[in-house]
Structures are given as structure tokens and as C-alpha cells.
Amino acid sequence: MPESIIEKFEVKHLQILDEKGNVDIALVPNLSDNDIKKLFELIILSRQFDQRALQLHAEGRLGTYASILGQEASQIGSAYALEKTDWVFPSFRENAVYITLGYPIWMLFQYWTGDERGMRTPDNLNIFPVSVPVGTQPPHAVGAAFAAKIKGHRTVAVTYFGDGGSSKGDIHESMNLAGVYKLPVVFICQNNHWAISVPRERQTAAKTIAQKAYSYGFEGIQVDGNDIFAVYKATKDALEKARTGKGPTLIECFTYRMGDHTTADDASRYRPKEELEKWKAKDPLVRLKLYMEKKGLWSQSYEDEIRKKVTDFVDGEIKKEETAGLPDQKDIINFTYKEPTQRQKKELETL
């Protein structure tokens, strides 16, 4: 007897905006000219934040920092699709997600100086603090999604992780639970090809990370992670599916980490220079600029004006952070336990 087919799946790859600024008209998402200019300006703002953070680190004014260079479209395109009521559970490289959602930039600088007050999220934002441990945030997102389903809310939980994180058991357990209960959660993997010095092919033998979703009974899609339109559309579709009770989605953003893993890393020791040069041609800012130029939405004077405004704004945020004062030394002790121990009481007296 012929072997029966139990299940078949196909991983789709979505690209709308190519490297020359051309688009697939049939797939272009419903974004106004103002939306497109806002996306462009958010990339410039995020990139300026990133560059200044690296400069501050070099000057000894900022701690270890994880650059987002090259991954702006994956972060901004997805965050721009969210509603205010959605909950976001980031890892440690989602600075552009924070910026897109309106997180105070001076507080982001504050966090990266080592001051945890920078992660005291404003009341009007539903984004959790930076998660440095790899893969611990998806279970939190699934828990939030489960709560939303029980309460009958239209809220969706969104969580970000990297290709390195995709190897972690926490993420597979999270996707399994999300699939079983059809939870309103979107998993976004920023596949930037390098988990510190470990290449993607050492993370998994699977052809794509997106296909792992089918193991847990829901859809996975791979998008061109440097195409801001494709990322926006894939996220928007996944959010709508989740809101209408159709369960989770795994979005693999096929992108590239242009810089070092963090300022404690030297990617030139393990990454071929030719590979980096190849990906420079796929820059998310350049392709969006080319598209806008064809539509009459970009001019050099417009970009120059935006860059000056952004530079002045980010420099102002740095000054604001550096004049915010130091945290109370007693906080080191106050928040260790619910109540201070006898030893801690003595330490508090000493302080």
C-alpha cells in the first residue's frame, strides 16, 4: 500500500520591497504617505540612537551595548503594526521596538548605563523590560496571551528572540503551549545569522526557522527582514489572525547583524568580510529611500532636515539622562527581599 500523507506544509517567503526600491503592487500594505515617511524617520532616529550609544560606550559613558544596525526594518516594521493594548516581550536587541512604541529615549540610555530605573516602563506603554537571558521572555508572552484569551480580550502578546534563542527549550515549550491552546501570540525571530560567533547553520539543521511553527500546529512565515513593508504586512496579518481566535504565528525575519554582537565582541574574528559586504547592499534604509524617491516622498533637503532634528533630539535625550542623577544606593538592598534581613538593616544604617 502507498504510504499515507499525514500532513503537508509549505513555508512562504514574503518580500514586497526589493533592494532597488521596487515593490510588488499587489502586496503593498495600506500605508499612507505620512506612514511611510514616519517609518523612514523612525529608522533614522533608531540608527542615530544606535550610533550615539556606541560612541558613548567608546567614551566610557555607557556600559556593554547591543547594536541594532541592519535590523531596523525587522523591529520598526513589526512594532508599527501593533495596537496600544498589545503586550510586547523583547529580548536585549529591540531598542528600535522601544523607540517605535514611544519609549523615552533618555530612559533607554539610562538602562544601558547600568541604571535599572531606565526600565521602569511608563504607564501608557505595554512593553516589558529588556530580557538579557536568552529565551526567557516567550513564556511570559504566552502567559499574557493565555490571560487575554481567558478574559476575552482582543489583546495580542508579541515576543522577540534571535536565531540563537530558537535553540532554547523555553521557546519550544512556549510555542507548543501556544499551539495547543490557540493563544493570541506572535513569535518574531530576528534571524540575523549570528548568535555571537555561532552561525545559523550551527543552530539548526532545518532550512528555515519559520518551519518549526508547523511542529506545534500553527503557521510560520519567513519574511525579508530588511523589507519594512513585508515585516509590517506579515505582523499585521498575524495580529489580526490572533485577535480573531485563529491562534499564533511564527515570523522569521531574515535579516543581518551588521555590527558586533555587543560592544564586548569582535565579529571580525569569526565573520567573513565578504559576507558583511554582501549584506550592506540590502540596507533597509537605502531601499526605503529609493522607493520614496520614486514616489516623490524623498529629497535630500527633507533627509537633511530630519537628520538635524533627530541629532539634536537624541543629544538632548543624552543630556537629560546624564542630569537625572544617580539612583539611591539603598535600592541595592531595599529590593532584594520583601523585608530587609537583620544584616541588611545594619547595612542600611551604614549607608
Secondary structure as GFF3:
##gff-version 3
##sequence-region A 1 351
A	DSSP	beta_strand	12	14	.	.	.	ID=ss1
A	DSSP	alpha_helix	33	58	.	.	.	ID=ss2
A	DSSP	alpha_helix	72	79	.	.	.	ID=ss3
A	DSSP	beta_strand	87	89	.	.	.	ID=ss4
A	DSSP	alpha_helix	95	100	.	.	.	ID=ss5
A	DSSP	alpha_helix	105	112	.	.	.	ID=ss6
A	DSSP	three_ten_helix	116	119	.	.	.	ID=ss7
A	DSSP	alpha_helix	137	151	.	.	.	ID=ss8
A	DSSP	beta_strand	157	162	.	.	.	ID=ss9
A	DSSP	three_ten_helix	165	167	.	.	.	ID=ss10
A	DSSP	alpha_helix	169	181	.	.	.	ID=ss11
A	DSSP	beta_strand	185	191	.	.	.	ID=ss12
A	DSSP	beta_strand	194	195	.	.	.	ID=ss13
A	DSSP	beta_strand	198	199	.	.	.	ID=ss14
A	DSSP	three_ten_helix	200	202	.	.	.	ID=ss15
A	DSSP	three_ten_helix	210	216	.	.	.	ID=ss16
A	DSSP	beta_strand	219	224	.	.	.	ID=ss17
A	DSSP	alpha_helix	228	243	.	.	.	ID=ss18
A	DSSP	beta_strand	249	254	.	.	.	ID=ss19
A	DSSP	three_ten_helix	267	269	.	.	.	ID=ss20
A	DSSP	alpha_helix	273	280	.	.	.	ID=ss21
A	DSSP	alpha_helix	284	295	.	.	.	ID=ss22
A	DSSP	alpha_helix	300	322	.	.	.	ID=ss23
A	DSSP	alpha_helix	331	334	.	.	.	ID=ss24
A	DSSP	alpha_helix	342	350	.	.	.	ID=ss25
###
